[in-house]
Amino acid sequence: MSTLQAVLFDVDGVLCVPSLRFAAYLEREHGITSAHTREFFQGVFLECIDGKADLREVLPTYLAQWPWPHDLDSFLARWFGEESLIDARVLNAMQQLRDRGIKCYLATNQEQHRSNYLWHDLGMWRWCDGILASSSLGVRKPEPCYFALATQQLGLAPASIAFWDDTQANVVAAQSHGWQAQHYRDYSDLAVWLNTNSIN
């Protein structure tokens, strides 16, 4: 642990508990099925995640085609809220790390508006030292450039960076870049790691 300077956490599947509630809500309440949304999520939304398109600019065209009876702001509020059920145990782990002088960051494939929601509306600025979002870096995990740019932005040696992600491909790519990457299956993995490294 003497060389560890920062721990990075993925958002969906690590910080935020996996949830299909928003998709279920859309289908149950408004009849908006995957057949409606597939073109959006597999197309221009990926450009939003890469920072090449703005969600608030491209989404209205799709909302006009879907049976969504409200406005853009209400859709985004519902979406972001349903997808952001934070695991308090992970927040506690962040606090333990920061109490030891180890910085914590979010490392996520994320478009800019949800990144802002997580940081400002949910107050992740109280728990983290920054957010390394794909929309800001211009590239997604597991592309090698993501890890190179994130490392450059942190200004740290790769070996001093630990990383938790629930997607194995992201873990392998981070390890290839020299990060101390760990596969997150559930909180017990992180708990064991914290105890093993005497962070308590």
Secondary structure, DSSP 4 states (H G I P E B T S, - for coil): -TT--EEEE-TBTTTBPP--HHHHHHHHHH---HHHHHHHHTTHHHHHHTTSS-HHHHHHHHHTTTT--S-HHHHHHHHHHHT--B-HHHHHHHHHHHHTT-EEEEEE---HHHHHIIIIIS-GGGT-SEEEEHHHHT--TTSHHHHHHHHHHHTS-GGGEEEEES-HHHHHHHHHTT-EEEE-SSHHHHHHHHHHTT--
